[in-house]
Amino acid sequence: MNMTVWNPLKEMESILDRYHRNLNRQMDNDETELGFAKWSPTVDIEENDSQYLIRADVPGVDKKDIDVRLENGMLSISGEKKIEKETGKGTKHHRTERYSGSFSRSFTLPTAIKADDIDASYKDGVLSLKIPKAEEAKVKAIDIKVS
């Protein structure tokens, strides 16, 4: 018999995620009552010794409809996933779960980055941003001699 450890925080996160997805489905196609975007891409942020890597899932969004800006230390990713054209007269939609409309995500970046060397690429619905660290931000090891 396998034993698993119950993690109440992970379970709560799952419940809240389902709640927010269902709540968003009930809102209008363009914006919620509060004026926020209906959906936003999920993002992974990684760091290594030389750079930060941000990957955003934006499936179905044309790369010309994505805008990436860095302003006053704030990185913003915004864009729009366009609604597919009508499929024809007499077509019935039984379920529509895919999000459409505008989106926006913003992240505060550390000050010690090389802003001019940020590299953006887009492949298979994933936007990847490589943000190199400035020399002063890189971790340096110092050998200590013990006498």
Residue pairs with C-beta under 8 A, 6 or more apart in sequence:
24 32
24 38
24 39
24 99
25 97
27 33
27 38
28 38
29 38
29 83
29 100
29 101
30 38
30 101
30 102
31 37
31 38
31 101
31 102
32 38
37 101
37 102
37 103
37 104
38 99
38 101
38 103
39 81
39 99
39 101
39 103
40 103
40 104
40 105
41 56
41 57
41 58
41 77
41 103
41 105
41 127
42 56
42 57
43 54
43 55
43 56
43 57
43 105
43 107
44 53
44 54
44 55
45 52
45 53
45 54
45 107
46 52
46 53
46 54
46 55
47 53
49 133
49 138
49 139
50 132
50 133
50 138
51 130
51 131
51 132
51 133
52 109
52 110
52 113
52 130
52 131
52 133
53 128
53 129
53 130
53 131
54 75
54 107
54 128
54 129
54 131
55 126
55 127
55 128
55 129
56 77
56 105
56 126
56 127
56 129
57 125
57 126
58 66
58 79
58 81
58 103
58 122
58 125
58 126
58 127
59 125
60 81
60 98
60 125
61 79
61 80
61 81
61 125
62 82
63 122
63 127
65 79
65 80
65 81
65 82
66 77
66 78
66 79
66 122
66 127
67 76
67 77
67 78
67 79
68 75
68 76
68 77
68 120
68 127
68 129
69 75
69 76
69 78
70 76
70 109
70 115
70 118
73 108
73 109
73 111
74 106
74 107
74 108
74 109
75 106
75 107
75 108
75 109
75 129
75 131
76 104
76 105
76 106
76 107
77 104
77 105
77 106
77 127
77 129
78 102
78 103
78 104
78 105
79 102
79 103
80 101
80 102
80 103
81 99
81 100
81 101
81 103
82 100
83 100
83 101
84 100
109 131
110 133
110 137
112 133
112 134
112 136
112 137
113 131
113 132
113 133
113 134
113 137
114 131
114 132
114 133
114 134
117 132
118 129
118 130
118 131
118 132
119 129
119 130
120 127
120 128
120 129
120 130
121 127
121 128
122 128
